[in-house]
Amino acid sequence: MNRQERTNMIEFIEKMKGIDRTSLLYMTDADIEHIYSTVYYTYIELAE
């Protein structure tokens, strides 16, 4: 994952889940991707 993708994922997680940015900055890419996927799919289900 490149830096811009990670930044976008962190911003989305912050807005949708309310997790503090400093907590997310120290997580691995795999952790960020997992949280993002979970939040994104929940968001999509609610939007339908």
DAGIFEN-V212368 format. One record per backbone hydrogen bond with DSSP energy under -0.5 kcal/mol. CO is the residue of the C=O (numbers start at 1). NH is the residue of the N-H. If there is no record, write none. Layout:
co;nh
CO;NH
CO;NH
This chain:
co;nh
2;6
3;7
4;8
5;9
6;10
7;11
8;12
9;13
10;14
11;15
12;16
13;17
13;18
13;19
14;18
20;23
20;24
21;25
22;26
23;26
24;27
28;32
29;33
30;34
31;35
32;36
33;37
34;38
35;39
36;40
37;41
38;42
39;43
40;44
41;45
42;46
43;47
44;48
